[in-house]
Each structure stands twice: as structure tokens, then as C-alpha cells.
Amino acid sequence: MALNMELARLLACPKCLGVLSVLPAQDGLICAACGVVSPCATASR
């Protein structure tokens, strides 16, 4: 499942509040400022 790009633009890095970018595989977000990678998990229903 791909990330919702509109939602991704609203999020900030949990460590430094920097801008997040979507990883190429669209399975997580990376902070350009501090390099923190936040994986994205999909919830099963």
C-alpha cells in the first residue's frame, strides 16, 4: 500500500521537527535534517 502523499506532507520528524521525505519504496519517511527513518506499517483489519 502506497503512502498518502497529502498526509505525508503534513507530518514532521518526531526528533527534530524537520521536513520528512518519502522513501523511494514508499515504505517509510526520512528526515532531511537529522536522518531519522520512520517506517510505515499498514494495519490489518
Backbone as numpy.savetxt, mean C-alpha at the origin, in Angstrom:
# Nx Ny Nz CAx CAy CAz Cx Cy Cz
-6.65 -10.51 -6.54 -7.49 -9.34 -6.54 -6.60 -8.10 -6.54
-6.86 -7.18 -7.44 -6.07 -5.96 -7.55 -6.50 -4.95 -6.49
-5.57 -4.09 -6.15 -5.85 -3.04 -5.18 -6.76 -1.98 -5.78
-7.60 -1.41 -4.96 -8.43 -0.28 -5.36 -7.51 0.95 -5.37
-7.23 1.49 -6.54 -6.27 2.59 -6.67 -6.78 3.86 -6.00
-8.06 4.10 -6.01 -8.61 5.28 -5.34 -8.36 5.19 -3.84
-8.55 4.03 -3.28 -8.31 3.83 -1.85 -6.82 3.94 -1.54
-5.98 3.37 -2.37 -4.53 3.41 -2.15 -4.01 4.85 -2.10
-4.58 5.75 -2.90 -4.14 7.15 -2.90 -4.46 7.85 -1.58
-5.44 7.35 -0.83 -5.84 7.99 0.43 -5.00 7.53 1.62
-4.29 6.43 1.47 -3.54 5.85 2.58 -2.18 6.52 2.74
-1.66 6.47 3.97 -0.34 7.02 4.27 0.47 5.95 5.00
1.77 6.08 4.96 2.67 5.16 5.63 2.37 5.14 7.14
2.25 3.96 7.73 1.98 3.88 9.16 3.16 4.31 10.03
4.37 4.33 9.45 5.56 4.69 10.22 5.86 6.19 10.16
5.86 6.76 8.95 6.28 8.16 8.81 5.24 9.07 8.16
4.10 8.51 7.81 3.01 9.23 7.15 3.38 9.69 5.74
4.38 9.04 5.16 4.79 9.37 3.79 3.83 8.82 2.75
4.12 9.14 1.50 3.30 8.72 0.37 3.57 7.25 0.06
2.51 6.49 -0.14 2.64 5.08 -0.48 2.45 4.87 -1.98
3.19 3.91 -2.53 3.06 3.51 -3.92 2.68 2.04 -3.95
1.92 1.67 -4.95 1.51 0.28 -5.12 2.68 -0.51 -5.70
2.95 -1.68 -5.12 3.99 -2.56 -5.66 3.58 -3.06 -7.04
4.55 -3.39 -7.91 4.23 -3.83 -9.27 3.26 -5.02 -9.33
3.35 -5.93 -8.40 2.44 -7.09 -8.40 1.09 -6.76 -7.78
0.91 -5.53 -7.35 -0.32 -5.05 -6.71 -0.71 -5.89 -5.50
0.32 -6.35 -4.75 0.05 -7.15 -3.56 0.51 -6.45 -2.29
0.81 -5.16 -2.41 1.23 -4.40 -1.25 1.53 -2.96 -1.60
1.92 -2.22 -0.58 2.25 -0.81 -0.73 3.63 -0.56 -0.17
4.38 0.37 -0.76 5.71 0.72 -0.28 5.79 2.23 -0.09
6.46 2.62 0.98 6.65 4.03 1.29 7.91 4.53 0.58
7.76 5.61 -0.18 8.90 6.19 -0.89 9.89 6.83 0.07
9.44 7.30 1.22 10.30 8.01 2.16 11.14 7.08 3.03
10.52 6.07 3.63 11.26 5.23 4.58 11.42 3.77 4.14
10.76 3.38 3.04 10.94 2.03 2.51 10.11 0.94 3.15
9.22 1.30 4.06 8.37 0.29 4.70 7.44 -0.32 3.65
7.36 -1.65 3.64 6.45 -2.36 2.75 5.29 -2.89 3.58
4.08 -2.58 3.12 2.87 -3.04 3.79 2.17 -4.02 2.86
2.18 -5.32 3.19 1.49 -6.28 2.34 -0.02 -6.11 2.44
-0.70 -6.42 1.38 -2.17 -6.35 1.37 -2.71 -7.77 1.35
-3.60 -8.05 2.24 -4.23 -9.37 2.30 -5.68 -9.25 1.87
-6.18 -10.27 1.23 -7.58 -10.29 0.88 -8.33 -11.13 1.90
-9.48 -10.65 2.27 -10.29 -11.36 3.25 -11.16 -12.37 2.53
-11.21 -13.57 3.06 -12.10 -14.59 2.49 -13.43 -14.49 3.20
-14.46 -14.66 2.44 -15.83 -14.54 3.01 -16.49 -15.86 3.10
